[in-house]
Amino acid sequence: MSTTGPTTADRLAGLVRETVGIDLPVRIRAWDGSEAGPADGPVLVIRSRRALRRLLWAPGELGLARAYVTGDLDVDGDLAEGFRRVWKVARSRPTTGIGLDSQARFKALRTAIGLGAIGLPPKPPASEARLSGGLHSRSRDRAAISHHYDLSNDFYELLLDENMAYSSAYFTSPDQSLADAQSAKLDLICRKLGLQPGMRLLDVGCGWGSLILHAAEHFGVQATGVTLSAEQRDYVLKRIADRGLDGRVSVRLQDYRELAETGERFDAVSSIEMGEHVGQEQYPVYASILFGALLPGGRLLLQQMSRRGDSAPGGGAFIESYIAPDMHMRPLAQTVGFLADAGFEIRDVEALREHYVTTVQHWIDTFEAHYDQFVAMLGEENARVWRLYLVGGALSFEEGRMGVDQILGVRTTADGVSDMPGTRPWAL
């Protein structure tokens, strides 16, 4: 009488149960076609033994990311639903989380030997960031920004709306288009800053120029943007010329720390989802420079992401390695504290978390609709990086692990005058 032993998928499911103490939250399909786990929902496809080697050499998020972006591991079905199930399990284990201690590593190694998955560490994917130099030195910051933002202007043109706004939009109705919601966000920022014709606006980390162009065209200001991305600078210069805004809008390839060296003062300063790249140690310097760039009575509008608690302030191993190396996000209260310590009077804070979920979903829809074009632009590996980033990012905001907020501050005069209204006219 013959007996059938456990399949490869069964052994992998057993390994998860023995080492992590949970049942699989998703179904898995091994390289030999065997399957195990829940019958409903997405299927985690382990295409080769190399995926296991990646996890053995880099357990956790980084190993999973490396396996996914190279195609050693894939998902058949809804990637977001797969993430939701995994995070649900993680939240059920608040003390230990999901990780491997020394005993669990030994069990994993024993199973890997039995499956023929032992070998040298696979080479990291080419899309992984490789920076050098001191943390948040000017040269390293320039390289970190280039890794993400100099990917390709054509790529961002296809992904983003016509404003080229790469930050949370502001949806004023459920069926509003992304372009209209981004215009609503730009309008909101300009109203909060109290912009009037002839005022001077500085936008630190201006991206592809969405805010400075909008403020000049619709609010009559003289707008200056600074960026570390040469691709962005060149793109903005073309947009300025195309719109006939020479003399009213300018853009500089400049580190924010150089602003202190110029001694320039502006009527208003904005920085939209750029402060995440500054770093924890440098943030007081950043806040002080923003304060110093304002005339007395001038306002600051900072739109910035935050992290609940201090866990994974860089966004996690995947984000730090593939998307935004050296990024740092902190709880909102810490950012407000840094700004107050720099001298700002904080006048308003508005949460945009749900707006960002909707924004990213628009980007995901565009990305999936044009996936073949993105692959042609970036290659399959980088396209998979971006799919993982967009889906995972949307879920982080949806579940409240990350947030994004607009913080309005003012540099009062020496005798405490703010020139701020007692109500919120921008909200009317």
Summary of the structure (lengths in Angstrom):
residues: 428
radius of gyration: 24.0
end to end distance: 80.0
largest distance: 94.3
contacts: 1387
relative contact order: 0.11
helix: 47%
strand: 16%
